[in-house]
Amino acid sequence: MRISAAGRLTDYFRKNPQLAEAFKLLEEADLATEPPFSGYDLVRDAMTAAYDSILDGAAVDQTLTALNEKAARLYRESTSD
Protein backbone atom coordinates (compact mmCIF):
# COMPACT_ATOMS: atom_id res chain seq x y z
CA MET A 1 0.00 0.00 0.00
CA ARG A 2 1.29 3.43 -0.86
CA ILE A 3 0.59 6.55 1.15
CA SER A 4 -0.49 8.26 -2.06
CA ALA A 5 -3.45 5.84 -2.29
CA ALA A 6 -5.10 7.27 0.85
CA GLY A 7 -7.10 9.85 -1.08
CA ARG A 8 -8.89 7.11 -2.98
CA LEU A 9 -9.74 5.12 0.14
CA THR A 10 -11.78 7.67 2.09
CA ASP A 11 -15.06 5.73 1.93
CA TYR A 12 -13.32 2.44 2.66
CA PHE A 13 -11.55 3.91 5.69
CA ARG A 14 -14.83 5.37 6.96
CA LYS A 15 -16.35 1.87 6.89
CA ASN A 16 -13.18 0.25 8.31
CA PRO A 17 -11.73 2.60 10.93
CA GLN A 18 -9.23 0.01 12.20
CA LEU A 19 -7.67 -0.07 8.73
CA ALA A 20 -7.53 3.71 8.66
CA GLU A 21 -5.60 3.63 11.94
CA ALA A 22 -3.23 0.98 10.62
CA PHE A 23 -2.70 2.97 7.41
CA LYS A 24 -1.71 6.02 9.47
CA LEU A 25 1.26 4.05 10.75
CA LEU A 26 2.80 4.33 7.28
CA GLU A 27 2.96 8.09 7.66
CA GLU A 28 4.76 7.84 11.00
CA ALA A 29 7.11 4.95 10.26
CA ASP A 30 10.77 5.29 9.40
CA LEU A 31 10.91 2.56 6.81
CA ALA A 32 14.41 3.35 5.57
CA THR A 33 16.48 1.21 7.94
CA GLU A 34 16.23 -1.55 10.50
CA PRO A 35 18.06 -1.48 13.83
CA PRO A 36 21.34 -3.43 13.85
CA PHE A 37 20.81 -5.97 16.64
CA SER A 38 20.58 -9.74 16.47
CA GLY A 39 17.01 -10.04 17.78
CA TYR A 40 15.46 -7.69 15.28
CA ASP A 41 14.09 -10.52 13.14
CA LEU A 42 11.94 -11.48 16.11
CA VAL A 43 10.82 -7.87 16.53
CA ARG A 44 9.92 -7.66 12.85
CA ASP A 45 7.84 -10.84 13.20
CA ALA A 46 6.08 -9.37 16.24
CA MET A 47 5.39 -6.17 14.28
CA THR A 48 3.84 -8.16 11.46
CA ALA A 49 1.65 -10.08 13.89
CA ALA A 50 0.54 -6.85 15.60
CA TYR A 51 -0.27 -5.19 12.28
CA ASP A 52 -2.29 -8.23 11.22
CA SER A 53 -4.15 -8.14 14.53
CA ILE A 54 -5.01 -4.48 14.00
CA LEU A 55 -6.26 -5.23 10.51
CA ASP A 56 -8.44 -7.97 12.02
CA GLY A 57 -10.01 -5.48 14.43
CA ALA A 58 -7.79 -5.51 17.52
CA ALA A 59 -7.60 -2.30 19.55
CA VAL A 60 -4.80 -0.21 18.08
CA ASP A 61 -3.53 1.38 21.31
CA GLN A 62 -3.48 -1.88 23.27
CA THR A 63 -1.89 -3.82 20.43
CA LEU A 64 0.86 -1.24 19.93
CA THR A 65 1.51 -0.99 23.68
CA ALA A 66 1.94 -4.77 23.87
CA LEU A 67 4.17 -4.69 20.79
CA ASN A 68 6.35 -1.98 22.30
CA GLU A 69 6.77 -3.99 25.51
CA LYS A 70 7.61 -7.16 23.57
CA ALA A 71 10.09 -5.33 21.32
CA ALA A 72 11.82 -3.81 24.34
CA ARG A 73 12.08 -7.22 25.99
CA LEU A 74 13.47 -8.80 22.81
CA TYR A 75 16.00 -5.99 22.52
CA ARG A 76 17.13 -6.42 26.12
CA GLU A 77 17.46 -10.17 25.67
CA SER A 78 19.45 -9.83 22.45
CA THR A 79 21.89 -7.30 23.86
CA SER A 80 22.49 -8.85 27.29
CA ASP A 81 25.70 -10.72 27.90
The first five atom37 places (N, CA, C, CB, O) and aatype in JSON, in Angstrom:
{
  "aatype": [12, 1, 9, 15, 0, 0, 7, 1, 10, 16, 3, 18, 13, 1, 11, 2, 14, 5, 10, 0, 6, 0, 13, 11, 10, 10, 6, 6, 0, 3, 10, 0, 16, 6, 14, 14, 13, 15, 7, 18, 3, 10, 19, 1, 3, 0, 12, 16, 0, 0, 18, 3, 15, 9, 10, 3, 7, 0, 0, 19, 3, 5, 16, 10, 16, 0, 10, 2, 6, 11, 0, 0, 1, 10, 18, 1, 6, 15, 16, 15, 3],
  "atom_mask": [
    [1, 1, 1, 1, 1],
    [1, 1, 1, 1, 1],
    [1, 1, 1, 1, 1],
    [1, 1, 1, 1, 1],
    [1, 1, 1, 1, 1],
    [1, 1, 1, 1, 1],
    [1, 1, 1, 0, 1],
    [1, 1, 1, 1, 1],
    [1, 1, 1, 1, 1],
    [1, 1, 1, 1, 1],
    [1, 1, 1, 1, 1],
    [1, 1, 1, 1, 1],
    [1, 1, 1, 1, 1],
    [1, 1, 1, 1, 1],
    [1, 1, 1, 1, 1],
    [1, 1, 1, 1, 1],
    [1, 1, 1, 1, 1],
    [1, 1, 1, 1, 1],
    [1, 1, 1, 1, 1],
    [1, 1, 1, 1, 1],
    [1, 1, 1, 1, 1],
    [1, 1, 1, 1, 1],
    [1, 1, 1, 1, 1],
    [1, 1, 1, 1, 1],
    [1, 1, 1, 1, 1],
    [1, 1, 1, 1, 1],
    [1, 1, 1, 1, 1],
    [1, 1, 1, 1, 1],
    [1, 1, 1, 1, 1],
    [1, 1, 1, 1, 1],
    [1, 1, 1, 1, 1],
    [1, 1, 1, 1, 1],
    [1, 1, 1, 1, 1],
    [1, 1, 1, 1, 1],
    [1, 1, 1, 1, 1],
    [1, 1, 1, 1, 1],
    [1, 1, 1, 1, 1],
    [1, 1, 1, 1, 1],
    [1, 1, 1, 0, 1],
    [1, 1, 1, 1, 1],
    [1, 1, 1, 1, 1],
    [1, 1, 1, 1, 1],
    [1, 1, 1, 1, 1],
    [1, 1, 1, 1, 1],
    [1, 1, 1, 1, 1],
    [1, 1, 1, 1, 1],
    [1, 1, 1, 1, 1],
    [1, 1, 1, 1, 1],
    [1, 1, 1, 1, 1],
    [1, 1, 1, 1, 1],
    [1, 1, 1, 1, 1],
    [1, 1, 1, 1, 1],
    [1, 1, 1, 1, 1],
    [1, 1, 1, 1, 1],
    [1, 1, 1, 1, 1],
    [1, 1, 1, 1, 1],
    [1, 1, 1, 0, 1],
    [1, 1, 1, 1, 1],
    [1, 1, 1, 1, 1],
    [1, 1, 1, 1, 1],
    [1, 1, 1, 1, 1],
    [1, 1, 1, 1, 1],
    [1, 1, 1, 1, 1],
    [1, 1, 1, 1, 1],
    [1, 1, 1, 1, 1],
    [1, 1, 1, 1, 1],
    [1, 1, 1, 1, 1],
    [1, 1, 1, 1, 1],
    [1, 1, 1, 1, 1],
    [1, 1, 1, 1, 1],
    [1, 1, 1, 1, 1],
    [1, 1, 1, 1, 1],
    [1, 1, 1, 1, 1],
    [1, 1, 1, 1, 1],
    [1, 1, 1, 1, 1],
    [1, 1, 1, 1, 1],
    [1, 1, 1, 1, 1],
    [1, 1, 1, 1, 1],
    [1, 1, 1, 1, 1],
    [1, 1, 1, 1, 1],
    [1, 1, 1, 1, 1]
  ],
  "atom_positions": [
    [[0.85, -1.17, 0.0], [0.0, 0.0, 0.0], [0.89, 1.22, 0.0], [-0.97, 0.0, 1.22], [1.88, 1.29, 0.73]],
    [[0.55, 2.18, -0.81], [1.29, 3.43, -0.86], [0.5, 4.53, -0.15], [1.59, 3.84, -2.32], [-0.73, 4.54, -0.18]],
    [[1.23, 5.43, 0.47], [0.59, 6.55, 1.15], [-0.24, 7.37, 0.17], [1.63, 7.43, 1.84], [-1.28, 7.91, 0.54]],
    [[0.22, 7.46, -1.06], [-0.49, 8.26, -2.06], [-1.87, 7.7, -2.38], [0.33, 8.35, -3.33], [-2.69, 8.4, -2.97]],
    [[-2.14, 6.45, -2.0], [-3.45, 5.84, -2.29], [-4.53, 6.28, -1.29], [-3.32, 4.33, -2.28], [-5.71, 6.01, -1.51]],
    [[-4.15, 6.92, -0.2], [-5.1, 7.27, 0.85], [-6.27, 8.09, 0.35], [-4.39, 8.02, 1.95], [-7.4, 7.9, 0.79]],
    [[-6.02, 9.01, -0.56], [-7.1, 9.85, -1.08], [-8.2, 9.08, -1.77], [0.0, 0.0, 0.0], [-9.34, 9.54, -1.83]],
    [[-7.88, 7.93, -2.28], [-8.89, 7.11, -2.98], [-9.59, 6.12, -2.06], [-8.23, 6.35, -4.11], [-10.48, 5.39, -2.49]],
    [[-9.2, 6.1, -0.8], [-9.74, 5.12, 0.14], [-10.61, 5.74, 1.23], [-8.62, 4.35, 0.77], [-10.9, 5.09, 2.23]],
    [[-11.02, 6.96, 1.06], [-11.78, 7.67, 2.09], [-13.02, 6.91, 2.52], [-12.17, 9.05, 1.59], [-13.23, 6.71, 3.72]],
    [[-13.84, 6.47, 1.59], [-15.06, 5.73, 1.93], [-14.73, 4.4, 2.6], [-15.91, 5.49, 0.68], [-15.38, 4.0, 3.57]],
    [[-13.73, 3.73, 2.09], [-13.32, 2.44, 2.66], [-12.85, 2.62, 4.09], [-12.21, 1.8, 1.8], [-13.21, 1.83, 4.97]],
    [[-12.03, 3.66, 4.34], [-11.55, 3.91, 5.69], [-12.69, 4.3, 6.63], [-10.49, 5.02, 5.66], [-12.66, 3.95, 7.81]],
    [[-13.68, 5.0, 6.13], [-14.83, 5.37, 6.96], [-15.57, 4.11, 7.42], [-15.79, 6.31, 6.18], [-16.04, 4.05, 8.56]],
    [[-15.67, 3.11, 6.55], [-16.35, 1.87, 6.89], [-15.46, 0.92, 7.7], [-16.81, 1.17, 5.61], [-15.96, 0.02, 8.37]],
    [[-14.15, 1.13, 7.64], [-13.18, 0.25, 8.31], [-12.18, 1.09, 9.09], [-12.45, -0.65, 7.28], [-11.02, 1.21, 8.69]],
    [[-12.61, 1.68, 10.2], [-11.73, 2.6, 10.93], [-10.44, 1.96, 11.44], [-12.47, 3.19, 12.09], [-9.42, 2.64, 11.56]],
    [[-10.46, 0.65, 11.74], [-9.23, 0.01, 12.2], [-8.19, -0.01, 11.08], [-9.52, -1.43, 12.69], [-6.99, 0.07, 11.36]],
    [[-8.62, -0.12, 9.85], [-7.67, -0.07, 8.73], [-7.15, 1.34, 8.52], [-8.33, -0.59, 7.45], [-5.99, 1.52, 8.14]],
    [[-7.99, 2.32, 8.76], [-7.53, 3.71, 8.66], [-6.44, 3.97, 9.69], [-8.71, 4.69, 8.86], [-5.44, 4.64, 9.38]],
    [[-6.61, 3.46, 10.9], [-5.6, 3.63, 11.94], [-4.3, 2.92, 11.56], [-6.11, 3.1, 13.29], [-3.21, 3.47, 11.74]],
    [[-4.42, 1.73, 11.03], [-3.23, 0.98, 10.62], [-2.52, 1.7, 9.47], [-3.6, -0.45, 10.2], [-1.29, 1.75, 9.43]],
    [[-3.28, 2.26, 8.55], [-2.7, 2.97, 7.41], [-1.92, 4.2, 7.88], [-3.8, 3.39, 6.42], [-0.9, 4.56, 7.28]],
    [[-2.4, 4.84, 8.94], [-1.71, 6.02, 9.47], [-0.29, 5.69, 9.94], [-2.52, 6.61, 10.64], [0.58, 6.56, 9.96]],
    [[-0.07, 4.45, 10.3], [1.26, 4.05, 10.75], [2.3, 4.24, 9.64], [1.24, 2.59, 11.2], [3.47, 4.49, 9.92]],
    [[1.87, 4.12, 8.4], [2.8, 4.33, 7.28], [3.35, 5.75, 7.27], [2.11, 4.04, 5.96], [4.51, 5.97, 6.9]],
    [[2.53, 6.7, 7.66], [2.96, 8.09, 7.66], [3.97, 8.38, 8.78], [1.76, 9.01, 7.81], [4.79, 9.29, 8.66]],
    [[3.91, 7.6, 9.84], [4.76, 7.84, 11.0], [6.01, 6.97, 11.01], [3.98, 7.6, 12.26], [6.96, 7.25, 11.74]],
    [[6.02, 5.93, 10.21], [7.11, 4.95, 10.26], [8.35, 5.44, 9.52], [6.65, 3.63, 9.67], [8.27, 6.11, 8.49]],
    [[9.49, 5.08, 10.07], [10.77, 5.29, 9.4], [11.11, 3.96, 8.75], [11.91, 5.78, 10.39], [11.69, 3.07, 9.38]],
    [[10.76, 3.83, 7.49], [10.91, 2.56, 6.81], [12.26, 2.41, 6.1], [9.81, 2.39, 5.82], [12.47, 1.44, 5.38]],
    [[13.15, 3.36, 6.31], [14.41, 3.35, 5.57], [15.41, 2.31, 6.09], [15.03, 4.72, 5.64], [16.11, 1.7, 5.3]],
    [[15.48, 2.11, 7.39], [16.48, 1.21, 7.94], [15.9, 0.37, 9.07], [17.69, 1.99, 8.45], [14.86, 0.69, 9.64]],
    [[16.59, -0.71, 9.36], [16.23, -1.55, 10.5], [17.35, -1.47, 11.52], [15.97, -3.03, 10.06], [18.52, -1.35, 11.14]],
    [[17.03, -1.54, 12.8], [18.06, -1.48, 13.83], [19.05, -2.65, 13.71], [17.41, -1.47, 15.21], [18.65, -3.77, 13.39]],
    [[20.32, -2.39, 13.98], [21.34, -3.43, 13.85], [21.55, -4.24, 15.13], [22.64, -2.81, 13.43], [22.6, -4.11, 15.77]],
    [[20.59, -5.07, 15.52], [20.81, -5.97, 16.64], [20.25, -7.34, 16.29], [20.15, -5.42, 17.93], [19.32, -7.47, 15.5]],
    [[20.84, -8.35, 16.89], [20.58, -9.74, 16.47], [19.13, -10.19, 16.63], [21.45, -10.66, 17.25], [18.68, -11.06, 15.89]],
    [[18.39, -9.62, 17.56], [17.01, -10.04, 17.78], [15.99, -9.32, 16.94], [0.0, 0.0, 0.0], [14.78, -9.52, 17.13]],
    [[16.43, -8.5, 16.01], [15.46, -7.69, 15.28], [14.54, -8.52, 14.39], [16.17, -6.67, 14.45], [13.41, -8.11, 14.14]],
    [[14.98, -9.67, 13.92], [14.09, -10.52, 13.14], [12.86, -10.89, 13.95], [14.84, -11.79, 12.67], [11.75, -10.94, 13.43]],
    [[13.06, -11.15, 15.24], [11.94, -11.48, 16.11], [11.02, -10.27, 16.31], [12.44, -11.98, 17.46], [9.8, -10.42, 16.37]],
    [[11.61, -9.09, 16.4], [10.82, -7.87, 16.53], [10.0, -7.65, 15.26], [11.73, -6.65, 16.82], [8.82, -7.31, 15.33]],
    [[10.63, -7.84, 14.12], [9.92, -7.66, 12.85], [8.73, -8.63, 12.76], [10.88, -7.87, 11.65], [7.65, -8.25, 12.32]],
    [[8.94, -9.87, 13.19], [7.84, -10.84, 13.2], [6.72, -10.39, 14.13], [8.35, -12.23, 13.62], [5.54, -10.53, 13.79]],
    [[7.09, -9.86, 15.29], [6.08, -9.37, 16.24], [5.33, -8.18, 15.65], [6.73, -8.97, 17.58], [4.12, -8.04, 15.86]],
    [[6.03, -7.33, 14.93], [5.39, -6.17, 14.28], [4.37, -6.64, 13.24], [6.46, -5.25, 13.62], [3.27, -6.1, 13.15]],
    [[4.75, -7.63, 12.47], [3.84, -8.16, 11.46], [2.59, -8.74, 12.11], [4.54, -9.23, 10.61], [1.47, -8.52, 11.65]],
    [[2.79, -9.49, 13.18], [1.65, -10.08, 13.89], [0.74, -9.0, 14.48], [2.13, -11.02, 15.0], [-0.48, -9.11, 14.42]],
    [[1.34, -7.95, 15.04], [0.54, -6.85, 15.6], [-0.24, -6.13, 14.51], [1.45, -5.86, 16.34], [-1.42, -5.82, 14.69]],
    [[0.41, -5.87, 13.39], [-0.27, -5.19, 12.28], [-1.43, -6.04, 11.78], [0.73, -4.9, 11.12], [-2.52, -5.52, 11.53]],
    [[-1.21, -7.34, 11.64], [-2.29, -8.23, 11.22], [-3.44, -8.22, 12.21], [-1.76, -9.66, 11.04], [-4.6, -8.22, 11.82]],
    [[-3.11, -8.19, 13.49], [-4.15, -8.14, 14.53], [-4.98, -6.87, 14.42], [-3.53, -8.23, 15.92], [-6.21, -6.9, 14.55]],
    [[-4.31, -5.75, 14.17], [-5.01, -4.48, 14.0], [-5.93, -4.54, 12.8], [-4.02, -3.31, 13.86], [-7.07, -4.09, 12.85]],
    [[-5.44, -5.1, 11.71], [-6.26, -5.23, 10.51], [-7.48, -6.13, 10.76], [-5.43, -5.79, 9.35], [-8.52, -5.96, 10.13]],
    [[-7.33, -7.08, 11.68], [-8.44, -7.97, 12.02], [-9.37, -7.39, 13.08], [-7.9, -9.29, 12.51], [-10.33, -8.04, 13.48]],
    [[-9.09, -6.16, 13.52], [-10.01, -5.48, 14.43], [-9.53, -5.3, 15.86], [0.0, 0.0, 0.0], [-10.28, -4.78, 16.69]],
    [[-8.31, -5.7, 16.17], [-7.79, -5.51, 17.52], [-7.66, -4.02, 17.84], [-6.43, -6.23, 17.69], [-7.49, -3.2, 16.94]],
    [[-7.74, -3.69, 19.11], [-7.6, -2.3, 19.55], [-6.18, -1.81, 19.25], [-7.93, -2.16, 21.07], [-5.21, -2.44, 19.66]],
    [[-6.09, -0.72, 18.54], [-4.8, -0.21, 18.08], [-3.88, 0.14, 19.26], [-5.0, 1.02, 17.2], [-2.74, -0.33, 19.31]],
    [[-4.37, 0.95, 20.19], [-3.53, 1.38, 21.31], [-3.01, 0.2, 22.13], [-4.29, 2.33, 22.2], [-1.83, 0.15, 22.46]],
    [[-3.89, -0.73, 22.46], [-3.48, -1.88, 23.27], [-2.5, -2.77, 22.52], [-4.7, -2.69, 23.69], [-1.53, -3.26, 23.1]],
    [[-2.76, -2.97, 21.24], [-1.89, -3.82, 20.43], [-0.5, -3.21, 20.31], [-2.49, -4.04, 19.05], [0.5, -3.91, 20.42]],
    [[-0.44, -1.89, 20.07], [0.86, -1.24, 19.93], [1.6, -1.15, 21.26], [0.69, 0.15, 19.34], [2.83, -1.22, 21.28]],
    [[0.88, -0.99, 22.37], [1.51, -0.99, 23.68], [2.15, -2.36, 23.95], [0.49, -0.64, 24.78], [3.29, -2.44, 24.42]],
    [[1.41, -3.42, 23.67], [1.94, -4.77, 23.87], [3.14, -5.02, 22.95], [0.84, -5.82, 23.61], [4.12, -5.63, 23.36]],
    [[3.05, -4.54, 21.72], [4.17, -4.69, 20.79], [5.4, -3.96, 21.3], [3.78, -4.17, 19.4], [6.51, -4.5, 21.25]],
    [[5.23, -2.75, 21.78], [6.35, -1.98, 22.3], [7.02, -2.7, 23.47], [5.88, -0.59, 22.74], [8.25, -2.75, 23.55]],
    [[6.22, -3.25, 24.36], [6.77, -3.99, 25.51], [7.52, -5.23, 25.05], [5.64, -4.38, 26.48], [8.6, -5.54, 25.56]],
    [[6.95, -5.95, 24.09], [7.61, -7.16, 23.57], [8.91, -6.8, 22.86], [6.67, -7.92, 22.62], [9.92, -7.47, 23.05]],
    [[8.89, -5.75, 22.04], [10.09, -5.33, 21.32], [11.19, -4.92, 22.29], [9.77, -4.18, 20.37], [12.36, -5.24, 22.07]],
    [[10.82, -4.22, 23.35], [11.82, -3.81, 24.34], [12.42, -5.03, 25.04], [11.18, -2.86, 25.38], [13.62, -5.07, 25.28]],
    [[11.58, -6.0, 25.35], [12.08, -7.22, 25.99], [13.02, -7.97, 25.05], [10.91, -8.13, 26.4], [14.09, -8.42, 25.46]],
    [[12.62, -8.11, 23.79], [13.47, -8.8, 22.81], [14.8, -8.08, 22.63], [12.76, -8.91, 21.47], [15.84, -8.72, 22.49]],
    [[14.76, -6.76, 22.64], [16.0, -5.99, 22.52], [16.91, -6.25, 23.72], [15.69, -4.49, 22.4], [18.1, -6.52, 23.56]],
    [[16.33, -6.17, 24.92], [17.13, -6.42, 26.12], [17.76, -7.81, 26.1], [16.26, -6.26, 27.38], [18.93, -7.97, 26.43]],
    [[16.96, -8.8, 25.7], [17.46, -10.17, 25.67], [18.56, -10.34, 24.63], [16.31, -11.14, 25.37], [19.5, -11.11, 24.85]],
    [[18.46, -9.65, 23.51], [19.45, -9.83, 22.45], [20.74, -9.07, 22.71], [18.86, -9.39, 21.13], [21.77, -9.37, 22.1]],
    [[20.71, -8.1, 23.61], [21.89, -7.3, 23.86], [22.54, -7.61, 25.21], [21.55, -5.85, 23.79], [23.58, -7.04, 25.55]],
    [[21.93, -8.51, 25.99], [22.49, -8.85, 27.29], [23.62, -9.86, 27.11], [21.4, -9.41, 28.23], [23.63, -10.65, 26.16]],
    [[24.54, -9.81, 28.0], [25.7, -10.72, 27.9], [25.42, -12.04, 28.51], [26.91, -10.14, 28.56], [26.28, -12.92, 28.51]]
  ]
}
